[in-house]
Every structure is written in structure tokens, then in C-alpha cells.
Amino acid sequence: MSSFTQALESLKTQPRTWLITGVAGFIGSHLLEALLELGQNVTGLDDFSTGSRANLEEVKSRVGDAAWRKFQFIEGSIHDLSICREAVCGADYVLNEAGFVSVPLSLEDPVACNRTNVDGFVNMLVAAREAGVKRFVYASSSAVYGDDETMPKVEEKIGRPLSPYGASKWINEIYAGIFRLNFGFGVVGLRYFNIFGPRQNPEGGYAAVIPKWSRW
């Protein structure tokens, strides 16, 4: 039995409590669906700035009423530290998917990008650490590689960020390292590249060529 299969079996027999920020988004809604299908208790936080109520309704229809009753939704933003603290209360694990997701828009409005991806991220780190969360997993990005031309990419080697978005994700990794070093806080960043799949907005900040082609 693989370690992944063992982890799934452990979750089924000993359900945990999870917080997903950005739960109504593309990635967040898929995480919600997967966890509810495993019988987990999930709290979701979203302000619908980029997420969709339709995504949550689709998850509800797919998992059924019994699983859906294990889901608690809080409408709010990671901009608000008090909301972050409320949402993370009782969580074993945090999956932080809330974020400003557009590189072009970050160039147009770097203040908004920083407010969500840096200030909001720190709010979530602080709230999760205070709550004694076991592990904090967050969305980083391939944008942290910046102008580094190395191919294939090497985790330890990054270049200069090319956008406020890339800079914000790099700062996330710096803060995560500080919390890990000084507080022993379990933090994991995932550098997403070209993600795609159902419920992805083909015009959204994460969309690339595959979701656009799929509409033709």
C-alpha cells in the first residue's frame, strides 16, 4: 500500500478538521469536494472576489447532503485578521488558497495585490499559529522563479520577480520560512505552474491556453 493510500485510509478512519481559504475558487472548491468525499469536517472562507457561489453549489450536488452537512461556510476576507482567527478556530490543517491571482492585474494595481497576497497571507499565518494548527499549506507560484532561465526549474534556484504578483509569492515563502525557523510552525508552499481542470474560469487569473481551447 502506497503512503498516499495509507494517508487516505487514515483520514477516513480518523477525520480531521480543515480550513480552506478561497474555498469557492477553482482549486479551493476541488479541495473541498475531495475532503468532503473523505468524510472530513471542513470550514471554508471566501469573499467571492474571484470565487463563485456556483462552484459551491456544484460541490454540494456532487457530494450529497450528508457530506455537505460537514461543511461550514464563512463569507469574509483574509484582509480581516479577526475573520481569519474565527475561521481557523478548531482547525487541524489550513489549506490557504485565497489570493490575488492575476499577473497583469498586479501590474495595474500592486496595492491590491500586496493587500491580499502579503498582508492577508501574514494574517492567516498569525491566526493559524495562534490556533495551534498542525500544518499550513499555501499556494505559492512558479512566478517566484522570475527571470531565472534554468530549465528544468530547480527548487532552490530562483531569479528576480517580474511582477508584483511574483514578488508577493516570493515574500510569502520568506514569511513561511521565518515562521518555520522561529516558531517551529509547519508550513508548506506549493509552486503551481499551469493548473487546469473543471470549474476553472477561462478568463480568470490562473487560466492559460488549455481552458481557453476547451471552450472551442
Summary of the structure (lengths in Angstrom):
residues: 216
radius of gyration: 17.2
end to end distance: 41.1
largest distance: 50.5
contacts: 684
relative contact order: 0.13
helix: 47%
strand: 15%
